[in-house]
Amino acid sequence: MECEAGMATQLFTTSFSRVEVSQDNLLLREYQAQEDLFQAQPIAVQRALELQASLIAKAVIEHKSPLHFSLPEQVACQLNGTGELTLVSVPAQRREQKVGGLLDLLKSADLNRRLKELEASPEKAVSTCGGLIRHAVARHLVYRVLPSPQRASSSQRWLSAYALSFFMPQWVALDDQDNLLVNSVEEARASIEAMQRFLSTVKIAAGLAQYFIVDEEYQRKRIGMLAQLINQGQALARHETADIIRGIKRRIADHSLERGFDLDLPFFDDQAMEIRTLDIPVIPHGRIQFVPAFLVIALRVKQMEVEHSPGLSFTTRAHLLQEIKALGDAFDFPIE
């Protein structure tokens, strides 16, 4: 099983390649244009944009509505085709912006619509501000909101060598044998949730500024966390499956399976990026005596369903079939 787990890890870590970036890449050109424009702004304008970006990012992540933000008083714009920038005043009546209402839950799509409206403005200062706010928010999410890996300090000596090989060691809850490195399954689930929130923020940044996917820090954090979350999600699913196996064996020993038996097999879906369960009906509810053949038949039926399921990725399918095989092997009923 250790060999199979290693192969699965290799499969998903190699599948998250970096975005191919060339000088002809339209996203790269857009990214560089917006970054150059941002860096060309006077320091006071940059700081004003960064302040608004921090307020906007917090509101979007926390779904706080209404969102109020301000455009800077002035912004450096290109007023002609020469590429030269001119400092232009932003009309006072256009500076204050509001998105959403008191009864709404703010979504990144709501902000995106408002930024598109600003970017489409015939007033050059306003349209420039719309693009700069978009860039500043994506930049803030990637560089400020998303934590970076930290070197192990004296307070983190409890971290294992295995954990230190991952992108964010403090969120590694299971080792390469699916043993808990934390005190409970609940703590392991909390680590999974922290990684899911991280990737949710990554998704928000890309949703607001698609071109930001070419940013090196964005790619580093996205790829690092994707690999870690899938590794830990699969490990937690296998850990919980081992608990299920022990529970089934106890129920067989005390003859408590005769009242019916449905099995919820945990697995990590690497498209939804969450742990889900596969329902496996084994014995109808009633007073039917448990015999091993019931479990064998149920596992083989589910194996066929999983093998032909179009809704699963290749790596999720391999992981789920591994879980089914582990169940069969635990009861000396090999599932090939």
N, C-alpha and C positions, 0 to 999 in steps of 0.2 A: 504493500500500500504506500510505503514511503517513496518508492520509485515512481509510482503513478502520480503522487502528489507533486513530486519534483518536475515531472513532465508537464503537468497541467500548469505549474507556475511558469515554466519556460514558454509555454504556448501563449499565455496572456501577456507576459511582460514584453515579448517581442512583437506583439500586435499593435502596440501603441507607439508607432514611429512618429518622429517629429514632422511637423508640416514642412513639405518641400518648399523652400523659399529661394527664389531667383530674382535677379534684377528686373525681370519682365513680369514678375508676379504683381497683379493689380492690387491685391491686398497689401503687399509690402510697400508699394508706392503710396497707397493711401495712408498707411501707418506712418511712413516716414514724413509725408507731407504734414500730417496733423501734429506729429511730434516736433517737427521743425518749427511749425507755426506756434506751438505752445512755448517752446524754448525761446522763440524770438520775441515773446511778449515782455514788456517791462516787468521787473521783479514784482512790483506792487500788483500788477494784473495777474501774474502767476499765482501769487499768494491768495488773491481774492478768489480765483478759480479753484484753488486747492481747498480753501475753506468751504466753499459751496459744495464741492465734490464730496467732502467728508460728511456734510449734513445730508446730502442727497443719498449717498451710499447707505448710511445708517437707516434712513427712512425706508428705503427700498427693501433692505434686508429684514427689517422689523415690520414691514407692511404698514407703516404709520401714515395715516391720511387725516387731513390734507397735508400735502407737502408744499412748503413755501421755500423758494430760493430766489436769489437775486443775480442778475447779470452785472458784470463790472461796469463802472462808470465810463471807462474808455477801453478800447481794444485796438490792437494793431491789425489792420486789414490790407488786403491787396485790392486796390481800387482800379487797377488797370492790368494789362497783360505783361508788364515789365518785371513782375515778381517783387517789386519794392513794396515795403510795408509803410502804411500811413496810420498814425494814431488818430482814431475817430471816436467821437463821443457817442455813447449809446443813448438813444432818446429816453428821457426820464420816465415817460409813460409806459415804456416797454421793459423797464428793468425788473420790476417785481413780477414774479411768476408763481402761479398756484396750480397744483395738480391734485385731483381727487376731491372728495367731499368728506364730511364728518362721519357719514355712515359707510364709507367705502373701506376696503382693505387695499392699500396701495400695491400695485404690481409694477414690475419693470416695464411691462408693455404700455402702461399708462404714461410713464416717464418717456418712453421711446416715442410715443405719439406726439407729446409736447415738444420734444427736441426736433422732430421732423418738421413740425410747424415753424419752429424758430429758424431752422436751416433753410426753409423755403421762403423766408421773408424777403421781400424786395429790398429791404434796408440792409446794406452790406454789414454794418456793425452788428445787427441782430443775428443775421444768418451766420456770421463768423463766430459769435458767442455760442450759438447752438452747437456748432461742431466742436468748439473748444470745451464746452461743458461736458459733452458726450465723452470726449477724449479724457478729460480730467477725472471723470467718475470711473471709467474703466481702469485708468492708471492707478487711482486710489485703491480700488478693489484688489487689484493684482499686487501692488507694491506695499500697501499699508494694511489692508484688512486681512488678507491671507497671510498667516504666519509663515516664517521661514524656518528651516531646520536649524536647531541649535546644537552646539557641541555639548556633550554630556558634562555637567558640572558636578561638584561634590555632592549636591543634593539629589543627583540623578544616578548615583552609583548602583542603584537597584536595577537599572536597565541592563538587560542581558546583551551579550555580544550579538545574538540574533536580532534583537530589537534595533541595535545600533546600525545594522546594515540597511535599514529602511529609511524612507524619506523623512517621516516624522516619528522618531523612536518612541516618544512618550505616548503615542496612540497605538502601539503594538501590544495586543492583549493576549496573543497565543503564539506558541513557539512552532517550530517545524514539525513537531509531533502532535500538534493540536492540543497541547496542554496549556492551561491557563497560566499566564504570567501576572495576572491580577487576582484579586481576592474572590471574585464571583463572576458568574455569567452576566449579571446585571452591569458590572463594571465593564465587561467586554462589549456589551451592547452599547454602552455609553461611548466607548471609543469608536465604534462603528458609526454612531450618530454624529460624532465630531467630524469624522472624515466625510460623511455625507453632506454636512453643512459646508465644509470646505469646497467640495465639488459643486454644490449649489451656487456658491459665490462665484466660482469660476464660470459657471453657465450664465450667470447674470452679466458678468463682464463681457463675455462673447456675444450675448444677446443685444447688449447696448452698442457695442462697437465690434462688428465681426472681424474687422481688419486686425484687431488686437491679438488674434490667435497667432500672428507671426512674431509677436514679442517673445524674446528668449526667456524672460522670467515667467511669463504665462505658460509657455510650453513646459518649462522645467517643473513648475508646480503642478500643472495638470497631469503630466505623465507620471510624475513621482507619486501623486496621491491616487491616481487610478490603479496603478499596480499594487500599491499598499492596501487599498480598500478591497480589491478583489481577493488578494491573498488572505487578508484577515476575515473577510466575509465567508470565504470558502472554509477556512479553518474553523470558524465558529460553528458553521453548519455541520461540519464533520464532528466537532466536539459534542454538539447537541444530539447528533445521530447516535454517537456512542452511549450517551445517557439513555436514549430511547431503547437501545438494544439491551442495556442492563435492566431497564424497567420491564421490558417484555419477558426477559428470562425470569425475573421475580414473579411476574404474573403467571407464567407457565408453572413455576414451582408451587405456587399456592392455589392453582386451578381457578383463577379469577377471570380467565379469558372466555369462559363459556357464555358470558352474558353479552357478548358482542365485542367487536374489536375493529376500530378504524384507526389507521396510522397516518399521522401528519408528518411527512418527511421534510425536514428543513433543507433548503439549498439556496445558494447565492445566485441571483439573476444579474449577470454583468451588463445587461442592457438597462434594466430598471435601477441598477445599483442598490439593491436591497435584498434582504433575506426573505424568501417566500417559502410556502409549504406546498408539497404535493400530496393530495389526498389519496390514500390507498385503502379502499375498503377490503378487509380481510375476512371477517366473519359477520354475517347479518345479526342484528340485535335480536336476542331471544336466548334460549337455552340450547345452544348447539355446541357440542363438545369440540374443543380445539384439537386439530390434527395438523402436523407440519405441512401437509399438502396444501392447505388453505393459504398459508403464507407464500409457499413456492409459486402457486398459481397467480396470486395477487401481484407478486413481484415481477413475474414474467409478462403479465398483461401490461403493467406500467412501463416495463422496459421497452416493449414494442411501441407504446404510445409516445414515450420520450424520444425514441430513435426516429420517429416520423413526425415529430412536432415541428411545424414551420416557425413557431413563435420563439424558439430558443436559439441563441447564438451557438456557434460551434463549441466554444469553451464552456458555456453553461451546460450544454448537453453532455459533454464529456464529464464534467463535475457531477451532474445529477446521476448519470449512469454509474459513476464510481460509488455514489452513495447507495444506490440500489444493490450493487455488487457487495458492498460492505455488509448490508443487511443479510443477504443470502449466505455470505461466508460465515457470518457470526453464528448461524444456525446449521452449519454444515450442509447448506443447500446452494452449491456454487451457481451463480447466475452468469452465464457466458454471454 
